Amino acid sequence: MRSNASTSRLAQSQMMSLFFLLSAILLILPTTISALQCGTRLTTPCRSATDRRYSSTASNDLLLQNPTWSNFTGYWIQRYRYYNPDGTLRQPSLHSTVKNFGFPYKRDEFVAFVNFTIVGTKMYRHGYLIYEPIPRDQAVEFCSQPLPKDFVYVLGNGTCGVTGYASEHEFFGTSGYEKDGKALLFWSNMGPPYNSAGPGLPNSKAYLVGDNTAYYHAGSPDTLVFGWTDVMANEEKTEMGGSSTSSRPALKFSDTSDHDALTDLVTEPLISNLLYTSTKLTEEEWIAGIEEAYEMANVPIADRIAVPMTSDCLSRIEDGCPTEEDYCSELGKDPECTESKKICANQRECQRRPMKSRCMQECLVANNKQHRPS
């Protein structure tokens, strides 16, 4: 009987030991499984295998995502012809100081000097727009017509029919989270007389079509507000042809008057179309070209935009330039300074951590909080 009791106690002890062992195994099993690397025979495929956004080898830099962008960067002179919707050339018009429309300078033809730059995740396009005075055969009649209330013949410090004018136009973009070679255009500036600057319209992008065409649009393609296309015209990539189309948006904002609270966008029919040619210049030729154009158009010194550029933004409007906070916010979505980038600099860092899967999960969760796939 004693032998049977001892055997029973031994069996119970062994059962208890086995129970505790199994409990310990079950307790650590989830952690052990979660630590397994994805993409092996025992685990599911890595998400990065089918989605470049999660790839540790896919760069955030636009030029590395699509080197063709380098053909479009640099210094350019652009010669424009400006058309109305009916195909006639745009003519000078008196400027309303209240409603801020009308442009009392030669408009059917003008010149722009563009500096298009991509650095890492950031895209910049700076434009100097230079307009000649109203042609002599129109100036006498135009400059002597009766002025309606709140209208002017000339802008800035000039004289009607004698002096020209200069203004700036810029946009700023980032590569965003998609890693697909497209840029999110999140900020734009238009200089005087329009003096508009700030966040761009939702879904504004820049992207390449093949090896010779770049397309840019403000607003989504189905509610286009402004769009233009550059097409390479020679093998040396030094000449381009281009066109630009715009429509007048009717914007409805929330009661907060916050630009980010855009709730609706409706476009009216085409209001303008521009055709232009572009020629690539060296930096020295570009600076000299701007200075010569100022003189040819007789732009008053006080109305000229500084050249060479002294910063990465031309805007003369207070708070008209995007800040680093704008780049790093949900507005700019710069992947080099978002919260997900701060939490784990890249997925290779996770591979050096003891708990690889937990680190990877932290990265993905942080990224998904801000990530908005297009």
Secondary structure, DSSP 4 states (H G I P E B T S, - for coil): -HHHHHHHHHHHHHHHHHHHHHHHHHHHHHHHHHTSPTTSTTSPPPGGGT-GGG-SSS-S-HHHH-GGGGGT-EEEEEEEEEE-TTSPBP---PEETTTTB---S--SEEEEEEEEEEETTEEEEEEEEEEPPPPHHHHHHHHHSPPPTTEES--TT--TTT--EEEEEEEEEE-TTT-SS-EEEEEEEE-TTT-EEEEPPTT-EEEEETTTEEEEEES-GGG-SEEEEEEE-STTS-EEEEEEEEEEEEEEE-TT--GGGEEEEEEEEEEEEEEEEEEEE-HHHHHHHHHHHHHHHT--GGGPPPSS-SSS----STT-S--HHHHHSTTT--TTSSHHHHH-S-HHHHHTSSSHHHHHHHHHHHHHHH----
